[in-house]
Amino acid sequence: MTELSAGLTVRPPQLRDADAIHRLAVGYFQRILGRPMVTLSEITESLTAPTITLERDGWLVLDEGGQAVGFGFVLLGGDRRFVQASVVSDDPAVSAWLLANCTERAQELGGENGYSEVTVEVGMFRADDALREVVSRQGFEFATSYQQMRIDHAGPLPLPDPPTGTTIRTGAHNDQTRRAFHTMMSTAFAGQDSAALPPYDEWLETHEKRTGFDWSQLTMVERDGRIIAASDCNHAFVETDDCGYIGRLGVLPEARGLGLAKYLLRRAFAEDANAGLAGTLLHVDTSNPTPALGLYESVGMRTVEIADGWQRTLATK
């Protein structure tokens, strides 16, 4: 395994390190993209995620003066055979060390969950040449792209009419509705490893900790009393981009082609515009089996940033 340079030390991150990690990440993305890209609340949410055990799943690298120069962690996906690894450092050698540890820990997590192999994914912005070199040297290969898409709002918009034969419900303020929402989304994203939903209790805890989220931001399209399409929105990008965010939008397979996704998109646009926000953002996985990219373009969204997912599938430990 790659060794850290003399003078550097490493320890598990703690919640009290959130400010230092945030400063490191802001500087990192500022140099790559020209803008911060990450908020303190996002760092805090990563450190308190339901599936992370900081003593085993995270690493904070410090220089001789005690300044953070590297941060990495692994996070289980909804499908336990999929693990996301995150690495932040301006020093490629530190990035390489962090990635090697993330990979080894991912193998352990896969084994702990009873699988014979695990897929590890590292996400990076396309402009991050240094990290791409690090991951390629460790055997990772390009797997997919995640496009951040945006539509701008010039003023208030009318709410669209509900699709024929449907009832619209907003807000999930009780356990029964939340469970029905989770079940529907799990079905809509079945078979998509990177997008698979975690178990209900974990999904619930993640949402309740999320900054900029309220249960009123869930919208459900029902037909005959059953949820057939839904959106999960939040305000995660209000601080950085003055935009609302569609975190997830799903339609059951048998209900696709009826215009439900377009309805949910336009409803989210109107809600954000009427709240005075400058726009609406979402991310789309280009390996999505549905023609999602074309759908978003058809309602006026455009790609503003591209991140790539590099993956490696390994036997577990």
Short mmCIF file of the C-alpha atoms (twelve columns), coordinates in Angstrom:
data_MODEL
# 
_entry.id   MODEL 
# 
loop_
_atom_site.group_PDB 
_atom_site.id 
_atom_site.type_symbol 
_atom_site.label_atom_id 
_atom_site.label_alt_id 
_atom_site.label_comp_id 
_atom_site.label_asym_id 
_atom_site.label_seq_id 
_atom_site.Cartn_x 
_atom_site.Cartn_y 
_atom_site.Cartn_z 
_atom_site.pdbx_PDB_model_num 
ATOM 1   C CA . MET A 1   0.000   0.000   0.000   1 
ATOM 2   C CA . THR A 2   1.143   3.563   -0.710  1 
ATOM 3   C CA . GLU A 3   2.827   5.148   2.313   1 
ATOM 4   C CA . LEU A 4   2.221   8.645   3.634   1 
ATOM 5   C CA . SER A 5   5.097   11.116  3.478   1 
ATOM 6   C CA . ALA A 6   7.167   11.804  6.593   1 
ATOM 7   C CA . GLY A 7   5.582   14.409  8.819   1 
ATOM 8   C CA . LEU A 8   2.000   13.481  7.977   1 
ATOM 9   C CA . THR A 9   -0.245  11.761  10.493  1 
ATOM 10  C CA . VAL A 10  -3.634  10.145  10.145  1 
ATOM 11  C CA . ARG A 11  -6.547  9.525   12.486  1 
ATOM 12  C CA . PRO A 12  -10.285 8.866   12.183  1 
ATOM 13  C CA . PRO A 13  -12.293 12.054  11.571  1 
ATOM 14  C CA . GLN A 14  -14.650 13.289  14.247  1 
ATOM 15  C CA . LEU A 15  -17.677 15.534  14.087  1 
ATOM 16  C CA . ARG A 16  -15.628 18.369  15.602  1 
ATOM 17  C CA . ASP A 17  -13.416 18.208  12.484  1 
ATOM 18  C CA . ALA A 18  -16.264 19.309  10.198  1 
ATOM 19  C CA . ASP A 19  -15.017 22.915  9.931   1 
ATOM 20  C CA . ALA A 20  -11.474 21.841  9.048   1 
ATOM 21  C CA . ILE A 21  -12.717 19.318  6.491   1 
ATOM 22  C CA . HIS A 22  -15.013 21.941  5.001   1 
ATOM 23  C CA . ARG A 23  -12.115 24.391  4.569   1 
ATOM 24  C CA . LEU A 24  -10.070 21.658  2.893   1 
ATOM 25  C CA . ALA A 25  -12.918 20.734  0.536   1 
ATOM 26  C CA . VAL A 26  -13.785 24.344  -0.339  1 
ATOM 27  C CA . GLY A 27  -10.177 25.071  -1.276  1 
ATOM 28  C CA . TYR A 28  -9.966  21.859  -3.272  1 
ATOM 29  C CA . PHE A 29  -13.081 22.522  -5.359  1 
ATOM 30  C CA . GLN A 30  -12.263 26.202  -5.708  1 
ATOM 31  C CA . ARG A 31  -8.993  25.284  -7.408  1 
ATOM 32  C CA . ILE A 32  -10.599 22.666  -9.674  1 
ATOM 33  C CA . LEU A 33  -13.916 24.311  -10.527 1 
ATOM 34  C CA . GLY A 34  -13.589 27.927  -9.475  1 
ATOM 35  C CA . ARG A 35  -16.379 27.656  -6.884  1 
ATOM 36  C CA . PRO A 36  -16.813 26.018  -3.451  1 
ATOM 37  C CA . MET A 37  -19.328 23.262  -4.405  1 
ATOM 38  C CA . VAL A 38  -19.741 22.013  -0.828  1 
ATOM 39  C CA . THR A 39  -21.356 23.350  2.335   1 
ATOM 40  C CA . LEU A 40  -20.552 22.754  5.978   1 
ATOM 41  C CA . SER A 41  -23.912 21.046  6.426   1 
ATOM 42  C CA . GLU A 42  -23.034 18.539  3.685   1 
ATOM 43  C CA . ILE A 43  -19.786 17.685  5.465   1 
ATOM 44  C CA . THR A 44  -21.654 17.258  8.735   1 
ATOM 45  C CA . GLU A 45  -24.219 14.990  7.093   1 
ATOM 46  C CA . SER A 46  -21.438 12.800  5.659   1 
ATOM 47  C CA . LEU A 47  -19.829 12.457  9.098   1 
ATOM 48  C CA . THR A 48  -23.137 11.470  10.703  1 
ATOM 49  C CA . ALA A 49  -24.537 9.222   7.954   1 
ATOM 50  C CA . PRO A 50  -26.406 6.195   9.372   1 
ATOM 51  C CA . THR A 51  -24.069 3.653   7.742   1 
ATOM 52  C CA . ILE A 52  -20.731 5.267   8.601   1 
ATOM 53  C CA . THR A 53  -18.553 4.258   11.543  1 
ATOM 54  C CA . LEU A 54  -15.907 6.964   11.579  1 
ATOM 55  C CA . GLU A 55  -13.327 4.873   13.437  1 
ATOM 56  C CA . ARG A 56  -13.280 2.366   10.575  1 
ATOM 57  C CA . ASP A 57  -14.755 4.137   7.553   1 
ATOM 58  C CA . GLY A 58  -12.973 7.509   7.520   1 
ATOM 59  C CA . TRP A 59  -9.464  8.960   7.474   1 
ATOM 60  C CA . LEU A 60  -8.227  12.484  8.186   1 
ATOM 61  C CA . VAL A 61  -4.643  13.271  7.168   1 
ATOM 62  C CA . LEU A 62  -2.878  16.111  9.021   1 
ATOM 63  C CA . ASP A 63  0.384   17.926  8.355   1 
ATOM 64  C CA . GLU A 64  2.980   18.754  11.018  1 
ATOM 65  C CA . GLY A 65  1.041   21.876  11.962  1 
ATOM 66  C CA . GLY A 66  -2.174  19.927  12.487  1 
ATOM 67  C CA . GLN A 67  -3.836  21.248  9.317   1 
ATOM 68  C CA . ALA A 68  -6.090  18.900  7.347   1 
ATOM 69  C CA . VAL A 69  -4.451  17.968  4.030   1 
ATOM 70  C CA . GLY A 70  -6.534  14.941  3.143   1 
ATOM 71  C CA . PHE A 71  -9.922  13.415  3.896   1 
ATOM 72  C CA . GLY A 72  -11.494 10.199  2.712   1 
ATOM 73  C CA . PHE A 73  -14.387 7.958   3.651   1 
ATOM 74  C CA . VAL A 74  -16.504 5.080   2.374   1 
ATOM 75  C CA . LEU A 75  -20.281 4.862   2.415   1 
ATOM 76  C CA . LEU A 76  -22.448 1.820   1.781   1 
ATOM 77  C CA . GLY A 77  -24.896 2.134   -1.084  1 
ATOM 78  C CA . GLY A 78  -28.519 1.078   -0.843  1 
ATOM 79  C CA . ASP A 79  -27.374 -2.115  -2.547  1 
ATOM 80  C CA . ARG A 80  -24.760 -3.376  -0.070  1 
ATOM 81  C CA . ARG A 81  -22.661 -4.724  -2.944  1 
ATOM 82  C CA . PHE A 82  -21.954 -1.115  -3.934  1 
ATOM 83  C CA . VAL A 83  -19.691 1.189   -1.903  1 
ATOM 84  C CA . GLN A 84  -18.991 4.848   -2.604  1 
ATOM 85  C CA . ALA A 85  -15.508 6.153   -1.835  1 
ATOM 86  C CA . SER A 86  -14.774 9.862   -1.471  1 
ATOM 87  C CA . VAL A 87  -11.258 11.323  -1.520  1 
ATOM 88  C CA . VAL A 88  -10.244 14.982  -1.128  1 
ATOM 89  C CA . SER A 89  -6.625  16.164  -1.192  1 
ATOM 90  C CA . ASP A 90  -4.409  18.467  -3.231  1 
ATOM 91  C CA . ASP A 91  -1.538  15.981  -2.837  1 
ATOM 92  C CA . PRO A 92  -1.815  13.017  -5.267  1 
ATOM 93  C CA . ALA A 93  0.236   10.851  -2.905  1 
ATOM 94  C CA . VAL A 94  -2.230  11.485  -0.085  1 
ATOM 95  C CA . SER A 95  -5.129  10.818  -2.465  1 
ATOM 96  C CA . ALA A 96  -3.531  7.509   -3.459  1 
ATOM 97  C CA . TRP A 97  -3.100  6.490   0.190   1 
ATOM 98  C CA . LEU A 98  -6.688  7.411   1.013   1 
ATOM 99  C CA . LEU A 99  -8.067  5.565   -2.008  1 
ATOM 100 C CA . ALA A 100 -6.114  2.405   -1.145  1 
ATOM 101 C CA . ASN A 101 -7.572  2.458   2.367   1 
ATOM 102 C CA . CYS A 102 -11.078 3.165   1.057   1 
ATOM 103 C CA . THR A 103 -10.805 0.204   -1.305  1 
ATOM 104 C CA . GLU A 104 -9.609  -2.155  1.406   1 
ATOM 105 C CA . ARG A 105 -12.370 -1.074  3.750   1 
ATOM 106 C CA . ALA A 106 -14.963 -1.494  0.980   1 
ATOM 107 C CA . GLN A 107 -13.835 -5.089  0.551   1 
ATOM 108 C CA . GLU A 108 -14.311 -5.641  4.280   1 
ATOM 109 C CA . LEU A 109 -17.769 -4.075  4.197   1 
ATOM 110 C CA . GLY A 110 -18.804 -6.312  1.323   1 
ATOM 111 C CA . GLY A 111 -17.677 -9.371  3.264   1 
ATOM 112 C CA . GLU A 112 -19.400 -8.187  6.439   1 
ATOM 113 C CA . ASN A 113 -22.644 -7.976  4.464   1 
ATOM 114 C CA . GLY A 114 -22.280 -11.509 3.117   1 
ATOM 115 C CA . TYR A 115 -21.206 -10.835 -0.484  1 
ATOM 116 C CA . SER A 116 -18.363 -12.453 -2.405  1 
ATOM 117 C CA . GLU A 117 -17.545 -9.286  -4.336  1 
ATOM 118 C CA . VAL A 118 -18.110 -5.575  -4.055  1 
ATOM 119 C CA . THR A 119 -18.099 -2.675  -6.518  1 
ATOM 120 C CA . VAL A 120 -16.294 0.444   -5.334  1 
ATOM 121 C CA . GLU A 121 -17.057 3.756   -7.047  1 
ATOM 122 C CA . VAL A 122 -15.074 6.968   -6.820  1 
ATOM 123 C CA . GLY A 123 -16.803 10.098  -8.071  1 
ATOM 124 C CA . MET A 124 -14.819 13.032  -9.437  1 
ATOM 125 C CA . PHE A 125 -15.421 16.106  -11.499 1 
ATOM 126 C CA . ARG A 126 -14.197 15.782  -15.048 1 
ATOM 127 C CA . ALA A 127 -11.752 18.645  -14.551 1 
ATOM 128 C CA . ASP A 128 -9.950  16.736  -11.765 1 
ATOM 129 C CA . ASP A 129 -7.028  15.374  -13.804 1 
ATOM 130 C CA . ALA A 130 -4.893  14.540  -10.754 1 
ATOM 131 C CA . LEU A 131 -7.492  12.317  -9.069  1 
ATOM 132 C CA . ARG A 132 -8.331  10.606  -12.358 1 
ATOM 133 C CA . GLU A 133 -4.671  9.621   -12.670 1 
ATOM 134 C CA . VAL A 134 -4.671  8.269   -9.112  1 
ATOM 135 C CA . VAL A 135 -7.772  6.100   -9.546  1 
ATOM 136 C CA . SER A 136 -6.700  4.768   -12.941 1 
ATOM 137 C CA . ARG A 137 -3.349  3.671   -11.485 1 
ATOM 138 C CA . GLN A 138 -5.211  1.690   -8.822  1 
ATOM 139 C CA . GLY A 139 -7.207  -0.276  -11.373 1 
ATOM 140 C CA . PHE A 140 -10.415 1.749   -11.501 1 
ATOM 141 C CA . GLU A 141 -12.126 2.215   -14.851 1 
ATOM 142 C CA . PHE A 142 -14.612 4.771   -16.110 1 
ATOM 143 C CA . ALA A 143 -18.164 3.482   -15.576 1 
ATOM 144 C CA . THR A 144 -20.661 6.335   -15.898 1 
ATOM 145 C CA . SER A 145 -21.174 10.081  -15.821 1 
ATOM 146 C CA . TYR A 146 -23.365 12.134  -13.531 1 
ATOM 147 C CA . GLN A 147 -24.561 15.313  -15.186 1 
ATOM 148 C CA . GLN A 148 -25.735 18.216  -13.084 1 
ATOM 149 C CA . MET A 149 -28.589 19.858  -14.960 1 
ATOM 150 C CA . ARG A 150 -30.208 23.221  -14.385 1 
ATOM 151 C CA . ILE A 151 -33.121 25.324  -15.498 1 
ATOM 152 C CA . ASP A 152 -33.284 29.050  -14.696 1 
ATOM 153 C CA . HIS A 153 -36.405 30.858  -13.485 1 
ATOM 154 C CA . ALA A 154 -37.121 34.462  -14.479 1 
ATOM 155 C CA . GLY A 155 -40.231 34.826  -12.315 1 
ATOM 156 C CA . PRO A 156 -43.301 33.010  -10.948 1 
ATOM 157 C CA . LEU A 157 -44.693 30.030  -12.864 1 
ATOM 158 C CA . PRO A 158 -48.168 28.431  -12.800 1 
ATOM 159 C CA . LEU A 159 -48.474 24.982  -11.278 1 
ATOM 160 C CA . PRO A 160 -49.157 22.410  -13.999 1 
ATOM 161 C CA . ASP A 161 -52.465 20.564  -14.151 1 
ATOM 162 C CA . PRO A 162 -52.356 17.031  -12.701 1 
ATOM 163 C CA . PRO A 163 -52.279 14.208  -15.265 1 
ATOM 164 C CA . THR A 164 -55.723 12.842  -16.121 1 
ATOM 165 C CA . GLY A 165 -56.989 10.211  -13.702 1 
ATOM 166 C CA . THR A 166 -54.473 10.985  -10.963 1 
ATOM 167 C CA . THR A 167 -54.517 12.524  -7.515  1 
ATOM 168 C CA . ILE A 168 -51.597 14.584  -6.227  1 
ATOM 169 C CA . ARG A 169 -50.472 14.338  -2.625  1 
ATOM 170 C CA . THR A 170 -47.791 16.603  -1.178  1 
ATOM 171 C CA . GLY A 171 -45.996 15.910  2.058   1 
ATOM 172 C CA . ALA A 172 -45.330 12.690  3.924   1 
ATOM 173 C CA . HIS A 173 -46.066 13.478  7.534   1 
ATOM 174 C CA . ASN A 174 -46.804 9.984   8.850   1 
ATOM 175 C CA . ASP A 175 -45.079 6.640   8.808   1 
ATOM 176 C CA . GLN A 176 -47.612 4.975   6.518   1 
ATOM 177 C CA . THR A 177 -47.112 7.535   3.742   1 
ATOM 178 C CA . ARG A 178 -43.327 7.500   4.103   1 
ATOM 179 C CA . ARG A 179 -43.247 3.720   3.864   1 
ATOM 180 C CA . ALA A 180 -45.450 3.776   0.763   1 
ATOM 181 C CA . PHE A 181 -43.181 6.405   -0.797  1 
ATOM 182 C CA . HIS A 182 -40.055 4.341   0.013   1 
ATOM 183 C CA . THR A 183 -41.611 1.182   -1.428  1 
ATOM 184 C CA . MET A 184 -42.586 2.928   -4.651  1 
ATOM 185 C CA . MET A 185 -39.138 4.490   -5.132  1 
ATOM 186 C CA . SER A 186 -37.403 1.190   -4.357  1 
ATOM 187 C CA . THR A 187 -39.435 -0.448  -7.117  1 
ATOM 188 C CA . ALA A 188 -38.806 2.390   -9.566  1 
ATOM 189 C CA . PHE A 189 -35.023 2.139   -9.101  1 
ATOM 190 C CA . ALA A 190 -34.757 -1.647  -8.819  1 
ATOM 191 C CA . GLY A 191 -31.677 -3.011  -10.593 1 
ATOM 192 C CA . GLN A 192 -29.768 0.281   -10.538 1 
ATOM 193 C CA . ASP A 193 -26.902 -0.416  -8.132  1 
ATOM 194 C CA . SER A 194 -25.713 3.149   -7.589  1 
ATOM 195 C CA . ALA A 195 -29.278 4.466   -7.208  1 
ATOM 196 C CA . ALA A 196 -30.731 1.688   -5.057  1 
ATOM 197 C CA . LEU A 197 -32.527 2.892   -1.930  1 
ATOM 198 C CA . PRO A 198 -31.261 1.763   1.479   1 
ATOM 199 C CA . PRO A 199 -33.560 -0.048  3.926   1 
ATOM 200 C CA . TYR A 200 -36.460 2.042   5.208   1 
ATOM 201 C CA . ASP A 201 -35.092 2.881   8.675   1 
ATOM 202 C CA . GLU A 202 -31.795 4.042   7.229   1 
ATOM 203 C CA . TRP A 203 -33.526 6.060   4.502   1 
ATOM 204 C CA . LEU A 204 -35.745 7.681   7.131   1 
ATOM 205 C CA . GLU A 205 -32.825 8.624   9.379   1 
ATOM 206 C CA . THR A 206 -30.866 10.093  6.471   1 
ATOM 207 C CA . HIS A 207 -33.780 12.302  5.454   1 
ATOM 208 C CA . GLU A 208 -34.472 13.517  8.963   1 
ATOM 209 C CA . LYS A 209 -30.838 14.620  9.348   1 
ATOM 210 C CA . ARG A 210 -30.655 16.340  5.969   1 
ATOM 211 C CA . THR A 211 -30.220 20.096  6.030   1 
ATOM 212 C CA . GLY A 212 -32.662 21.934  3.777   1 
ATOM 213 C CA . PHE A 213 -35.162 19.066  3.725   1 
ATOM 214 C CA . ASP A 214 -38.697 18.889  5.063   1 
ATOM 215 C CA . TRP A 215 -41.222 16.087  4.626   1 
ATOM 216 C CA . SER A 216 -43.503 18.578  2.881   1 
ATOM 217 C CA . GLN A 217 -41.084 18.459  -0.084  1 
ATOM 218 C CA . LEU A 218 -42.202 14.979  -1.176  1 
ATOM 219 C CA . THR A 219 -44.775 14.925  -3.972  1 
ATOM 220 C CA . MET A 220 -46.701 11.793  -4.949  1 
ATOM 221 C CA . VAL A 221 -48.851 11.011  -7.962  1 
ATOM 222 C CA . GLU A 222 -51.547 8.471   -7.086  1 
ATOM 223 C CA . ARG A 223 -53.898 6.445   -9.220  1 
ATOM 224 C CA . ASP A 224 -56.579 4.293   -7.611  1 
ATOM 225 C CA . GLY A 225 -55.046 4.994   -4.204  1 
ATOM 226 C CA . ARG A 226 -51.564 3.762   -5.193  1 
ATOM 227 C CA . ILE A 227 -48.421 5.857   -5.635  1 
ATOM 228 C CA . ILE A 228 -47.221 5.448   -9.226  1 
ATOM 229 C CA . ALA A 229 -44.743 8.344   -9.446  1 
ATOM 230 C CA . ALA A 230 -43.057 10.691  -6.992  1 
ATOM 231 C CA . SER A 231 -40.379 13.292  -6.467  1 
ATOM 232 C CA . ASP A 232 -38.100 13.909  -3.485  1 
ATOM 233 C CA . CYS A 233 -36.924 17.540  -3.408  1 
ATOM 234 C CA . ASN A 234 -34.816 19.582  -0.991  1 
ATOM 235 C CA . HIS A 235 -32.948 22.858  -0.597  1 
ATOM 236 C CA . ALA A 236 -29.415 21.440  -0.515  1 
ATOM 237 C CA . PHE A 237 -28.267 23.846  -3.234  1 
ATOM 238 C CA . VAL A 238 -29.963 27.024  -2.049  1 
ATOM 239 C CA . GLU A 239 -26.845 28.176  -0.162  1 
ATOM 240 C CA . THR A 240 -24.393 27.552  -3.012  1 
ATOM 241 C CA . ASP A 241 -26.539 28.101  -6.138  1 
ATOM 242 C CA . ASP A 242 -29.813 29.748  -5.061  1 
ATOM 243 C CA . CYS A 243 -31.557 26.724  -6.582  1 
ATOM 244 C CA . GLY A 244 -34.024 24.099  -5.527  1 
ATOM 245 C CA . TYR A 245 -32.939 20.491  -5.982  1 
ATOM 246 C CA . ILE A 246 -34.766 17.397  -7.228  1 
ATOM 247 C CA . GLY A 247 -32.929 14.693  -5.313  1 
ATOM 248 C CA . ARG A 248 -34.865 11.798  -6.802  1 
ATOM 249 C CA . LEU A 249 -37.709 11.382  -9.272  1 
ATOM 250 C CA . GLY A 250 -39.202 7.984   -9.988  1 
ATOM 251 C CA . VAL A 251 -42.029 6.420   -11.975 1 
ATOM 252 C CA . LEU A 252 -43.168 2.807   -11.700 1 
ATOM 253 C CA . PRO A 253 -42.333 0.800   -14.854 1 
ATOM 254 C CA . GLU A 254 -45.987 0.212   -15.742 1 
ATOM 255 C CA . ALA A 255 -46.750 3.949   -15.486 1 
ATOM 256 C CA . ARG A 256 -43.960 5.241   -17.719 1 
ATOM 257 C CA . GLY A 257 -44.800 7.089   -20.906 1 
ATOM 258 C CA . LEU A 258 -47.825 8.848   -19.404 1 
ATOM 259 C CA . GLY A 259 -46.165 12.219  -18.828 1 
ATOM 260 C CA . LEU A 260 -45.879 11.776  -15.060 1 
ATOM 261 C CA . ALA A 261 -42.169 12.618  -14.891 1 
ATOM 262 C CA . LYS A 262 -42.671 15.804  -16.903 1 
ATOM 263 C CA . TYR A 263 -45.516 16.793  -14.600 1 
ATOM 264 C CA . LEU A 264 -43.337 16.319  -11.498 1 
ATOM 265 C CA . LEU A 265 -40.480 18.271  -13.070 1 
ATOM 266 C CA . ARG A 266 -42.683 21.194  -14.035 1 
ATOM 267 C CA . ARG A 267 -44.309 21.204  -10.626 1 
ATOM 268 C CA . ALA A 268 -40.885 21.397  -8.955  1 
ATOM 269 C CA . PHE A 269 -39.867 24.218  -11.318 1 
ATOM 270 C CA . ALA A 270 -43.001 26.183  -10.429 1 
ATOM 271 C CA . GLU A 271 -42.548 25.673  -6.692  1 
ATOM 272 C CA . ASP A 272 -38.930 26.853  -6.847  1 
ATOM 273 C CA . ALA A 273 -39.737 29.811  -9.104  1 
ATOM 274 C CA . ASN A 274 -42.633 30.872  -6.892  1 
ATOM 275 C CA . ALA A 275 -40.335 30.683  -3.858  1 
ATOM 276 C CA . GLY A 276 -38.083 33.242  -5.559  1 
ATOM 277 C CA . LEU A 277 -35.228 30.828  -6.320  1 
ATOM 278 C CA . ALA A 278 -33.013 31.404  -9.346  1 
ATOM 279 C CA . GLY A 279 -33.390 27.893  -10.718 1 
ATOM 280 C CA . THR A 280 -33.788 24.159  -10.172 1 
ATOM 281 C CA . LEU A 281 -31.012 21.543  -10.248 1 
ATOM 282 C CA . LEU A 282 -30.871 17.763  -10.477 1 
ATOM 283 C CA . HIS A 283 -28.316 15.087  -11.291 1 
ATOM 284 C CA . VAL A 284 -28.751 12.354  -13.874 1 
ATOM 285 C CA . ASP A 285 -26.754 9.131   -14.230 1 
ATOM 286 C CA . THR A 286 -26.061 8.659   -17.954 1 
ATOM 287 C CA . SER A 287 -26.139 4.868   -17.461 1 
ATOM 288 C CA . ASN A 288 -29.758 5.102   -16.273 1 
ATOM 289 C CA . PRO A 289 -31.783 2.503   -18.238 1 
ATOM 290 C CA . THR A 290 -34.555 5.052   -18.784 1 
ATOM 291 C CA . PRO A 291 -34.035 7.927   -21.286 1 
ATOM 292 C CA . ALA A 292 -33.736 10.414  -18.411 1 
ATOM 293 C CA . LEU A 293 -31.247 12.797  -20.013 1 
ATOM 294 C CA . GLY A 294 -33.478 13.403  -23.018 1 
ATOM 295 C CA . LEU A 295 -36.470 13.878  -20.732 1 
ATOM 296 C CA . TYR A 296 -34.757 16.613  -18.749 1 
ATOM 297 C CA . GLU A 297 -33.538 18.350  -21.891 1 
ATOM 298 C CA . SER A 298 -37.077 18.261  -23.309 1 
ATOM 299 C CA . VAL A 299 -38.356 20.418  -20.425 1 
ATOM 300 C CA . GLY A 300 -35.615 23.009  -20.837 1 
ATOM 301 C CA . MET A 301 -32.854 21.793  -18.542 1 
ATOM 302 C CA . ARG A 302 -29.205 22.037  -19.587 1 
ATOM 303 C CA . THR A 303 -26.007 20.387  -18.382 1 
ATOM 304 C CA . VAL A 304 -23.852 22.697  -16.269 1 
ATOM 305 C CA . GLU A 305 -21.359 20.281  -14.676 1 
ATOM 306 C CA . ILE A 306 -20.203 16.713  -15.305 1 
ATOM 307 C CA . ALA A 307 -18.781 14.287  -12.758 1 
ATOM 308 C CA . ASP A 308 -17.567 10.808  -13.614 1 
ATOM 309 C CA . GLY A 309 -17.903 7.584   -11.680 1 
ATOM 310 C CA . TRP A 310 -14.879 5.288   -11.835 1 
ATOM 311 C CA . GLN A 311 -15.441 1.767   -10.551 1 
ATOM 312 C CA . ARG A 312 -13.562 -1.354  -9.552  1 
ATOM 313 C CA . THR A 313 -15.134 -4.710  -8.656  1 
ATOM 314 C CA . LEU A 314 -13.159 -6.770  -6.135  1 
ATOM 315 C CA . ALA A 315 -13.426 -9.954  -4.123  1 
ATOM 316 C CA . THR A 316 -14.437 -9.235  -0.534  1 
ATOM 317 C CA . LYS A 317 -12.467 -9.928  2.606   1 
# 
